Amino acid sequence: MILSRQTFELGNRCLIEKAVIQAPFRLVTHFQDEACFIYFSEGETEINSARERVEVRSSEAVLLKCGTYFSDLVRHRSGDRCEILVFHLYPDLLKSIYRSELPSIMRDPGSNQLADKLVSSEIIKKFVEGLQFYFENPHLVNDELLELKIRELVLLLLQSKNAGSIAALFSDLFSPRNVQVQEIINNHLFSPLSVGDLAELANLSLATFTRTFQKLYHQSPASYIKEKRLEKAKELLRVSSQTISEIAFDTCFNDVAHFSRSFKSLFKVTPSQYRQSVQ
């Protein structure tokens, strides 16, 4: 549940926002024509993009390139609130702010990541804390100040260990990559995401995603994912000392009985019987 939200707009679009959220909470975001910088003042999360899963903790930040994301906010060690600060980075706005002054480092080829966790920085933390004054005094905020804050954020990132991340973001921001169905499936075999979630990460309808997947793998996404998870469980039963319950949980089966039935259906023996046979 979102407890509170404050925003600053530039050109009738949200540029900076601060939100306080009651955890646990799933945030689904669609940054199809923008990128964003998100700083977590309080709380922790796991962000799922089409290519990766990124864990972000309190006082850490992440850069998200154009795409769809699922962010599962969890309780902070000292409370159940999550507080986030978001800078929305629109390509046309950045072109307008920088015009021909774009630093040369930003023209370097970008990385392949869509969600890039930033190195924790005391400088960025102080920058975010300084913005609290303007949320408390919103009447002082104007377009010139907002443009200045964008410049300040970019310059601080470029002068920190995050220079490569911000360079990659600017490089990719104006030409976001298409993500293949195979890539999404392989990156999220062990993510707690539904087939509908995976379709959304691919920016496809569920029907189109399923049809495309079946052409590639000759089976349904749900069947393929379950089979791969069971194959992983089989390997863990053979090489690890984990309990059957732990293995079931690690391979995204929340019900041990369901895991055992599924395992026997595929491999014709129960998990216990298989472990005994290989020992």
LUMMAR-343448 format. One record per residue (C-alpha): chain; x, y, z. Coordinates in pm, 1 decimal, always signed. Layout:
<nodes>
<chaine: A	east: X	north: Y	up: Z>
...
</nodes>
This chain:
<nodes>
<chaine: A	east: +0.0	north: +0.0	up: +0.0>
<chaine: A	east: +128.8	north: +346.9	up: -91.8>
<chaine: A	east: +109.1	north: +558.0	up: +224.2>
<chaine: A	east: +213.7	north: +890.2	up: +70.9>
<chaine: A	east: +347.2	north: +1028.8	up: -256.5>
<chaine: A	east: +487.9	north: +1371.3	up: -348.0>
<chaine: A	east: +585.2	north: +1473.1	up: -699.7>
<chaine: A	east: +757.7	north: +1756.9	up: -884.8>
<chaine: A	east: +657.3	north: +1801.0	up: -1248.1>
<chaine: A	east: +842.2	north: +1950.5	up: -1543.0>
<chaine: A	east: +652.9	north: +2004.4	up: -1867.7>
<chaine: A	east: +341.5	north: +1829.1	up: -1727.7>
<chaine: A	east: +539.9	north: +1510.9	up: -1658.5>
<chaine: A	east: +651.1	north: +1370.8	up: -1325.8>
<chaine: A	east: +1024.6	north: +1434.7	up: -1296.3>
<chaine: A	east: +1097.8	north: +1363.3	up: -927.9>
<chaine: A	east: +881.7	north: +1174.7	up: -683.1>
<chaine: A	east: +907.8	north: +1050.3	up: -327.4>
<chaine: A	east: +688.2	north: +764.7	up: -208.2>
<chaine: A	east: +642.2	north: +595.5	up: +128.8>
<chaine: A	east: +511.1	north: +240.1	up: +89.4>
<chaine: A	east: +384.0	north: -16.3	up: +336.4>
<chaine: A	east: +573.2	north: -343.2	up: +286.5>
<chaine: A	east: +537.1	north: -607.6	up: +161.3>
<chaine: A	east: +423.6	north: -460.4	up: -169.9>
<chaine: A	east: +475.0	north: -538.3	up: -539.5>
<chaine: A	east: +545.0	north: -239.6	up: -760.9>
<chaine: A	east: +498.2	north: -296.1	up: -1135.6>
<chaine: A	east: +660.1	north: -23.9	up: -1345.3>
<chaine: A	east: +661.0	north: +39.1	up: -1719.4>
<chaine: A	east: +944.0	north: +264.2	up: -1835.4>
<chaine: A	east: +889.8	north: +221.6	up: -2208.5>
<chaine: A	east: +1000.1	north: +570.8	up: -2311.0>
<chaine: A	east: +1224.5	north: +668.7	up: -2024.3>
<chaine: A	east: +1484.3	north: +550.5	up: -1778.5>
<chaine: A	east: +1496.9	north: +625.1	up: -1409.2>
<chaine: A	east: +1717.3	north: +654.0	up: -1104.4>
<chaine: A	east: +1565.6	north: +503.9	up: -787.3>
<chaine: A	east: +1715.5	north: +555.2	up: -441.9>
<chaine: A	east: +1593.4	north: +345.5	up: -147.6>
<chaine: A	east: +1605.7	north: +556.1	up: +168.7>
<chaine: A	east: +1435.3	north: +281.8	up: +368.9>
<chaine: A	east: +1341.1	north: -76.3	up: +292.2>
<chaine: A	east: +1474.6	north: -347.7	up: +64.4>
<chaine: A	east: +1364.2	north: -491.7	up: -268.4>
<chaine: A	east: +1434.7	north: -739.1	up: -544.0>
<chaine: A	east: +1390.1	north: -590.6	up: -889.8>
<chaine: A	east: +1318.0	north: -824.9	up: -1179.8>
<chaine: A	east: +1386.8	north: -702.6	up: -1531.2>
<chaine: A	east: +1384.8	north: -897.3	up: -1856.0>
<chaine: A	east: +1756.3	north: -974.3	up: -1814.2>
<chaine: A	east: +1836.3	north: -985.1	up: -1444.7>
<chaine: A	east: +1732.4	north: -989.3	up: -1080.3>
<chaine: A	east: +1885.3	north: -717.7	up: -862.6>
<chaine: A	east: +1869.5	north: -695.4	up: -482.5>
<chaine: A	east: +1872.0	north: -338.3	up: -350.2>
<chaine: A	east: +1897.5	north: -245.3	up: +16.7>
<chaine: A	east: +1854.9	north: +70.4	up: +221.5>
<chaine: A	east: +2081.4	north: +360.4	up: +109.9>
<chaine: A	east: +2142.1	north: +194.6	up: -227.8>
<chaine: A	east: +2020.7	north: +296.3	up: -572.0>
<chaine: A	east: +1955.1	north: +144.8	up: -911.5>
<chaine: A	east: +1941.8	north: +276.5	up: -1268.5>
<chaine: A	east: +1663.5	north: +128.2	up: -1479.1>
<chaine: A	east: +1671.9	north: +153.5	up: -1857.9>
<chaine: A	east: +1362.9	north: +145.6	up: -2078.9>
<chaine: A	east: +1159.1	north: -164.1	up: -2000.1>
<chaine: A	east: +913.1	north: -331.2	up: -1764.3>
<chaine: A	east: +1005.1	north: -417.3	up: -1406.0>
<chaine: A	east: +863.4	north: -595.9	up: -1103.4>
<chaine: A	east: +987.7	north: -466.8	up: -770.8>
<chaine: A	east: +898.4	north: -670.9	up: -462.8>
<chaine: A	east: +938.2	north: -440.2	up: -164.0>
<chaine: A	east: +1009.3	north: -612.8	up: +166.2>
<chaine: A	east: +1030.7	north: -499.7	up: +524.5>
<chaine: A	east: +1336.7	north: -316.2	up: +643.9>
<chaine: A	east: +1518.9	north: -466.9	up: +938.7>
<chaine: A	east: +1392.6	north: -189.1	up: +1166.5>
<chaine: A	east: +1040.9	north: -141.4	up: +1028.0>
<chaine: A	east: +782.3	north: -217.5	up: +764.4>
<chaine: A	east: +808.6	north: +106.8	up: +562.4>
<chaine: A	east: +985.2	north: +153.8	up: +233.1>
<chaine: A	east: +1077.0	north: +504.3	up: +122.6>
<chaine: A	east: +1198.6	north: +560.5	up: -232.4>
<chaine: A	east: +1307.1	north: +861.5	up: -435.7>
<chaine: A	east: +1269.7	north: +843.7	up: -813.5>
<chaine: A	east: +1418.7	north: +1060.8	up: -1089.8>
<chaine: A	east: +1244.3	north: +1002.0	up: -1424.7>
<chaine: A	east: +1491.7	north: +1047.6	up: -1710.9>
<chaine: A	east: +1312.8	north: +1128.1	up: -2036.6>
<chaine: A	east: +1525.4	north: +1125.2	up: -2355.9>
<chaine: A	east: +1377.4	north: +1446.3	up: -2497.1>
<chaine: A	east: +1422.6	north: +1625.6	up: -2165.4>
<chaine: A	east: +1786.3	north: +1516.3	up: -2135.1>
<chaine: A	east: +1851.7	north: +1629.2	up: -2492.9>
<chaine: A	east: +1698.6	north: +1964.7	up: -2408.5>
<chaine: A	east: +1897.9	north: +2004.2	up: -2085.5>
<chaine: A	east: +2233.3	north: +1904.4	up: -2235.0>
<chaine: A	east: +2184.5	north: +2007.1	up: -2598.8>
<chaine: A	east: +2536.5	north: +1979.1	up: -2743.1>
<chaine: A	east: +2705.3	north: +1963.0	up: -2402.8>
<chaine: A	east: +2667.9	north: +1589.7	up: -2341.2>
<chaine: A	east: +2991.9	north: +1467.4	up: -2175.4>
<chaine: A	east: +3197.8	north: +1244.8	up: -2403.6>
<chaine: A	east: +3195.5	north: +956.6	up: -2152.7>
<chaine: A	east: +2819.9	north: +921.9	up: -2212.6>
<chaine: A	east: +2876.5	north: +835.5	up: -2577.8>
<chaine: A	east: +3061.4	north: +514.0	up: -2490.4>
<chaine: A	east: +2888.8	north: +183.0	up: -2573.5>
<chaine: A	east: +2645.7	north: +78.1	up: -2301.2>
<chaine: A	east: +2635.6	north: -240.4	up: -2100.2>
<chaine: A	east: +2384.5	north: -516.0	up: -2166.0>
<chaine: A	east: +2211.3	north: -473.9	up: -1830.0>
<chaine: A	east: +1866.7	north: -318.9	up: -1796.6>
<chaine: A	east: +1875.0	north: -283.4	up: -1417.7>
<chaine: A	east: +2213.0	north: -162.1	up: -1296.0>
<chaine: A	east: +2273.9	north: -144.7	up: -920.7>
<chaine: A	east: +2488.2	north: +151.6	up: -821.1>
<chaine: A	east: +2781.9	north: +149.7	up: -584.9>
<chaine: A	east: +2675.3	north: +283.8	up: -245.5>
<chaine: A	east: +2791.6	north: +644.3	up: -215.2>
<chaine: A	east: +2781.9	north: +889.7	up: +74.0>
<chaine: A	east: +2772.2	north: +1174.0	up: -179.6>
<chaine: A	east: +2452.0	north: +1043.0	up: -339.1>
<chaine: A	east: +2302.5	north: +984.9	up: +4.9>
<chaine: A	east: +2367.5	north: +1349.6	up: +98.4>
<chaine: A	east: +2224.2	north: +1466.6	up: -234.5>
<chaine: A	east: +1901.9	north: +1273.4	up: -167.0>
<chaine: A	east: +1880.9	north: +1402.9	up: +189.1>
<chaine: A	east: +1918.1	north: +1758.0	up: +54.5>
<chaine: A	east: +1607.6	north: +1711.9	up: -160.3>
<chaine: A	east: +1399.0	north: +1663.5	up: +154.1>
<chaine: A	east: +1408.9	north: +2042.2	up: +205.6>
<chaine: A	east: +1225.9	north: +2094.9	up: -123.6>
<chaine: A	east: +962.7	north: +1831.6	up: -44.6>
<chaine: A	east: +899.5	north: +2023.0	up: +277.3>
<chaine: A	east: +893.3	north: +2355.7	up: +88.0>
<chaine: A	east: +745.5	north: +2273.4	up: -256.5>
<chaine: A	east: +662.6	north: +2639.8	up: -326.9>
<chaine: A	east: +1036.4	north: +2700.6	up: -381.2>
<chaine: A	east: +1055.9	north: +2451.2	up: -669.7>
<chaine: A	east: +1051.7	north: +2577.5	up: -1030.5>
<chaine: A	east: +1158.1	north: +2447.2	up: -1373.6>
<chaine: A	east: +1508.2	north: +2594.5	up: -1348.8>
<chaine: A	east: +1569.0	north: +2425.8	up: -1014.1>
<chaine: A	east: +1446.7	north: +2088.7	up: -1142.8>
<chaine: A	east: +1678.4	north: +2104.1	up: -1445.4>
<chaine: A	east: +1961.4	north: +2195.4	up: -1210.0>
<chaine: A	east: +1889.3	north: +1890.9	up: -993.1>
<chaine: A	east: +1902.5	north: +1659.7	up: -1295.7>
<chaine: A	east: +2241.1	north: +1804.1	up: -1392.0>
<chaine: A	east: +2362.4	north: +1773.0	up: -1034.3>
<chaine: A	east: +2259.7	north: +1407.3	up: -1009.9>
<chaine: A	east: +2429.5	north: +1317.3	up: -1338.7>
<chaine: A	east: +2749.9	north: +1501.3	up: -1245.6>
<chaine: A	east: +2764.6	north: +1334.4	up: -903.6>
<chaine: A	east: +2721.9	north: +991.7	up: -1062.8>
<chaine: A	east: +2989.5	north: +1066.6	up: -1321.9>
<chaine: A	east: +3234.9	north: +1166.9	up: -1047.8>
<chaine: A	east: +3172.4	north: +851.1	up: -847.3>
<chaine: A	east: +3237.8	north: +482.0	up: -907.6>
<chaine: A	east: +2909.2	north: +481.6	up: -1100.3>
<chaine: A	east: +3046.2	north: +663.3	up: -1404.8>
<chaine: A	east: +3025.8	north: +350.5	up: -1618.6>
<chaine: A	east: +2663.3	north: +289.4	up: -1519.9>
<chaine: A	east: +2546.4	north: +639.5	up: -1606.7>
<chaine: A	east: +2744.2	north: +628.5	up: -1932.6>
<chaine: A	east: +2576.2	north: +300.2	up: -2026.6>
<chaine: A	east: +2235.0	north: +439.8	up: -1937.6>
<chaine: A	east: +2273.8	north: +744.0	up: -2160.7>
<chaine: A	east: +2413.6	north: +530.0	up: -2440.1>
<chaine: A	east: +2116.5	north: +291.1	up: -2435.2>
<chaine: A	east: +1843.6	north: +537.4	up: -2340.1>
<chaine: A	east: +1788.9	north: +656.5	up: -2692.8>
<chaine: A	east: +1788.4	north: +310.6	up: -2852.7>
<chaine: A	east: +1646.1	north: +48.8	up: -2610.1>
<chaine: A	east: +1715.3	north: -310.2	up: -2708.1>
<chaine: A	east: +1451.8	north: -569.5	up: -2790.5>
<chaine: A	east: +1456.9	north: -860.3	up: -2548.3>
<chaine: A	east: +1412.0	north: -1213.3	up: -2676.9>
<chaine: A	east: +1161.1	north: -1456.7	up: -2525.3>
<chaine: A	east: +1437.1	north: -1715.4	up: -2470.6>
<chaine: A	east: +1643.5	north: -1462.9	up: -2277.4>
<chaine: A	east: +1356.9	north: -1376.5	up: -2044.8>
<chaine: A	east: +1275.3	north: -1741.3	up: -1974.5>
<chaine: A	east: +1636.7	north: -1837.4	up: -1904.3>
<chaine: A	east: +1690.9	north: -1536.9	up: -1677.6>
<chaine: A	east: +1383.2	north: -1613.2	up: -1467.6>
<chaine: A	east: +1362.3	north: -1989.8	up: -1438.8>
<chaine: A	east: +1400.2	north: -1950.6	up: -1062.1>
<chaine: A	east: +1219.2	north: -1619.3	up: -1014.2>
<chaine: A	east: +880.8	north: -1613.0	up: -837.8>
<chaine: A	east: +714.3	north: -1469.6	up: -1149.3>
<chaine: A	east: +408.0	north: -1601.2	up: -1329.7>
<chaine: A	east: +394.2	north: -1664.0	up: -1704.6>
<chaine: A	east: +182.2	north: -1347.3	up: -1725.4>
<chaine: A	east: +462.3	north: -1154.5	up: -1552.9>
<chaine: A	east: +717.1	north: -1289.3	up: -1801.6>
<chaine: A	east: +492.9	north: -1186.1	up: -2091.5>
<chaine: A	east: +475.3	north: -836.9	up: -1947.2>
<chaine: A	east: +854.6	north: -818.7	up: -1918.9>
<chaine: A	east: +866.2	north: -904.3	up: -2289.3>
<chaine: A	east: +606.1	north: -635.9	up: -2366.5>
<chaine: A	east: +381.4	north: -901.9	up: -2519.3>
<chaine: A	east: +28.3	north: -1013.9	up: -2450.1>
<chaine: A	east: +0.7	north: -1345.5	up: -2266.3>
<chaine: A	east: -141.7	north: -1511.0	up: -2580.4>
<chaine: A	east: +138.2	north: -1379.2	up: -2805.2>
<chaine: A	east: +407.2	north: -1470.8	up: -2552.2>
<chaine: A	east: +268.6	north: -1824.6	up: -2515.7>
<chaine: A	east: +232.5	north: -1871.7	up: -2891.5>
<chaine: A	east: +588.1	north: -1745.7	up: -2955.7>
<chaine: A	east: +725.4	north: -1968.6	up: -2680.8>
<chaine: A	east: +549.6	north: -2280.3	up: -2811.4>
<chaine: A	east: +696.3	north: -2223.5	up: -3156.9>
<chaine: A	east: +1045.0	north: -2212.9	up: -3005.7>
<chaine: A	east: +1021.1	north: -2492.4	up: -2746.8>
<chaine: A	east: +724.3	north: -2702.9	up: -2865.2>
<chaine: A	east: +565.7	north: -2693.8	up: -2518.7>
<chaine: A	east: +392.4	north: -2442.2	up: -2296.0>
<chaine: A	east: +596.2	north: -2193.8	up: -2087.9>
<chaine: A	east: +456.5	north: -2336.1	up: -1761.4>
<chaine: A	east: +549.5	north: -2692.5	up: -1860.4>
<chaine: A	east: +901.1	north: -2592.0	up: -1970.4>
<chaine: A	east: +968.8	north: -2390.1	up: -1654.5>
<chaine: A	east: +846.7	north: -2670.7	up: -1427.1>
<chaine: A	east: +1062.0	north: -2924.8	up: -1611.4>
<chaine: A	east: +1375.5	north: -2709.3	up: -1578.5>
<chaine: A	east: +1309.8	north: -2651.0	up: -1208.9>
<chaine: A	east: +1268.3	north: -3023.9	up: -1150.6>
<chaine: A	east: +1591.2	north: -3096.5	up: -1338.0>
<chaine: A	east: +1766.9	north: -2850.0	up: -1109.2>
<chaine: A	east: +1606.6	north: -3015.8	up: -805.7>
<chaine: A	east: +1728.3	north: -3354.4	up: -930.2>
<chaine: A	east: +2083.5	north: -3220.5	up: -950.0>
<chaine: A	east: +2060.3	north: -3075.5	up: -597.7>
<chaine: A	east: +1931.6	north: -3406.0	up: -460.6>
<chaine: A	east: +2238.3	north: -3573.7	up: -609.5>
<chaine: A	east: +2513.5	north: -3329.7	up: -512.4>
<chaine: A	east: +2391.4	north: -3133.4	up: -209.1>
<chaine: A	east: +2308.4	north: -3212.6	up: +152.8>
<chaine: A	east: +2001.6	north: -2986.1	up: +156.4>
<chaine: A	east: +1675.0	north: -3129.5	up: +282.8>
<chaine: A	east: +1399.5	north: -3206.5	up: +34.9>
<chaine: A	east: +1199.3	north: -2911.9	up: +170.3>
<chaine: A	east: +1494.1	north: -2675.3	up: +117.2>
<chaine: A	east: +1544.5	north: -2800.6	up: -237.8>
<chaine: A	east: +1174.7	north: -2760.1	up: -313.0>
<chaine: A	east: +1185.5	north: -2399.2	up: -189.7>
<chaine: A	east: +1508.3	north: -2320.4	up: -379.4>
<chaine: A	east: +1351.0	north: -2440.6	up: -703.7>
<chaine: A	east: +1034.2	north: -2231.9	up: -653.9>
<chaine: A	east: +801.4	north: -2502.9	up: -521.4>
<chaine: A	east: +627.0	north: -2361.7	up: -216.9>
<chaine: A	east: +443.2	north: -2687.9	up: -145.4>
<chaine: A	east: +660.8	north: -2993.2	up: -73.0>
<chaine: A	east: +379.1	north: -3236.0	up: -153.6>
<chaine: A	east: +326.2	north: -3071.8	up: -492.8>
<chaine: A	east: +702.2	north: -3083.4	up: -552.4>
<chaine: A	east: +713.0	north: -3456.3	up: -473.0>
<chaine: A	east: +419.5	north: -3534.8	up: -701.5>
<chaine: A	east: +568.0	north: -3331.8	up: -986.0>
<chaine: A	east: +909.4	north: -3494.7	up: -939.9>
<chaine: A	east: +761.0	north: -3846.0	up: -948.2>
<chaine: A	east: +548.7	north: -3761.0	up: -1252.0>
<chaine: A	east: +859.4	north: -3659.3	up: -1449.8>
<chaine: A	east: +1123.4	north: -3899.9	up: -1317.5>
<chaine: A	east: +902.9	north: -4196.3	up: -1207.3>
<chaine: A	east: +1050.8	north: -4196.3	up: -854.5>
<chaine: A	east: +996.5	north: -3976.7	up: -550.7>
<chaine: A	east: +1268.3	north: -3729.2	up: -443.8>
<chaine: A	east: +1353.6	north: -3954.8	up: -146.3>
<chaine: A	east: +1380.7	north: -4262.2	up: -364.0>
<chaine: A	east: +1603.1	north: -4082.8	up: -613.6>
<chaine: A	east: +1835.6	north: -3956.0	up: -339.8>
<chaine: A	east: +1866.7	north: -4304.1	up: -191.3>
<chaine: A	east: +1943.3	north: -4452.3	up: -532.7>
<chaine: A	east: +2230.5	north: -4212.2	up: -606.1>
<chaine: A	east: +2377.2	north: -4250.0	up: -258.5>
</nodes>
